Amino acid sequence: MSRTAIPTLSAKGCELPVIGFGTSQLGVCGEIVANALKVGYRHIDTAWKYGTEQGVGESIKASGVPRKDIFLVTKVSHEYLRAADFAKSVEESLERLQTDYVDLLFVHWPAIDGTPLAETMGALAKAKREGKARHVGVANFNIALTEEAMRLCPEPLAVLQAEYHAYLDQSRVLAFCRKAGLIFMAYCPLGRGRLLGDPVLGEIARNRGKSPAQIALRRLIEQGNIASIPRSANPQHMAESLDVFNFTLTDEEMKRIHALKRPDGRIANPKGRAPAWD
Ligand SMILES: NC(=O)c1ccc[n+]([C@@H]2O[C@H](COP(=O)([O-])OP(=O)(O)OC[C@H]3O[C@@H](n4cnc5c(N)ncnc54)[C@H](OP(=O)(O)O)[C@@H]3O)[C@@H](O)[C@H]2O)c1
């Protein structure tokens, strides 16, 4: 079995591979995740909501890769943020994933039904104390909500997961994470594929003998404190996205990519669920 040495990031005792494998929209994903593990991914991002936990669990089991060598992430959906629902959702996730624990457990989106954040943070911390999650974090929280969550959670939050790619300016949130000692985990790091035809990324990629996806991912790595979780159903793309550790971008190239940000660059913005973004 091949094993790529993937650099890691750490915060608050949580150490995770800087590139992980995203699984949203993959449907029945057993074979795809099996390929990702073969290619060398050791960080897998799933969620109760994606319907991919079963496939992820089965492929991990079948892969022969020791559970302890995989950084496994799941999320509790916004419908289940009351303490009792939260605990039930975690139990269901663990059952589908065929494991006793996840490495990182996220609240997937902030509450929209008035569930007190203190109640949810208590439930998140309880999952950690019971050994069902080694580390905990929040996803799709803005800065104010994350600060509130950090204050209310009896256990330290280690990671904030949010959308980030070259078309979206997240400089305020990145600066906040650095100051607060949180790892920033970038979802949609390829802009759900939209970045791949970008002429600037294309030109840099051609000059470097790399692909636009590799340039987009490398740019996230070079900013520091950012993990990325690209999703692919194509084993060649999977391998390519892990092969981003043998080159660096110049300051000029980084500047050109930073300049691609657009006011309408955000992709995941569900009406009625998204907080006021920073
Ligand atoms: N917390 C949240 O609310 C949230 C929201 C959205 C996403 N996420 C997480 O973040 C993950 C990634 O985001 P995403 O799935 O939306 O989009 P993404 O990873 O930005 O883009 C996926 C697209 O890029 C293509 N691709 C991937 N690697 C490639 C490569 N090396 N070369 C060329 N094309 C490549 C894929 O096509 P092929 O299959 O053809 O390679 C696919 O169409 C999700 O799967 C999920 O785990 C979390």
The ligand as an ORCA input file, in Angstrom:
! r2SCAN-3c Opt
* xyz 0 1
  N     -18.852     22.104      6.017
  C     -19.544     22.357      4.936
  O     -20.638     22.955      5.008
  C     -19.021     21.937      3.591
  C     -19.587     22.506      2.433
  C     -19.073     22.105      1.209
  C     -18.039     21.175      1.146
  N     -17.538     20.620      2.291
  C     -16.463     19.595      2.246
  O     -15.426     20.034      1.372
  C     -15.212     19.063      0.355
  C     -14.696     19.712     -0.915
  O     -15.595     20.649     -1.456
  P     -16.467     20.347     -2.767
  O     -16.662     18.887     -2.841
  O     -17.660     21.192     -2.697
  O     -15.618     20.889     -3.974
  P     -14.058     20.962     -4.437
  O     -13.247     19.937     -3.742
  O     -13.659     22.382     -4.369
  O     -14.190     20.581     -5.983
  C     -14.584     19.329     -6.407
  C     -14.523     19.297     -7.925
  O     -13.170     19.433     -8.340
  C     -12.809     18.359     -9.221
  N     -11.426     17.988     -8.885
  C     -10.944     17.566     -7.698
  N      -9.620     17.384     -7.740
  C      -9.246     17.673     -8.999
  C      -7.989     17.681     -9.665
  N      -6.853     17.351     -9.035
  N      -7.973     18.030    -10.982
  C      -9.111     18.373    -11.631
  N     -10.323     18.393    -11.032
  C     -10.388     18.057     -9.743
  C     -13.792     17.262     -8.949
  O     -14.046     16.541    -10.144
  P     -13.539     15.000    -10.351
  O     -14.410     14.178     -9.444
  O     -13.788     14.783    -11.796
  O     -12.102     14.969     -9.986
  C     -15.036     18.016     -8.522
  O     -15.814     18.388     -9.633
  C     -16.583     18.392      0.246
  O     -16.530     17.184     -0.477
  C     -16.956     18.251      1.694
  O     -16.277     17.157      2.277
  C     -17.978     21.018      3.507
*
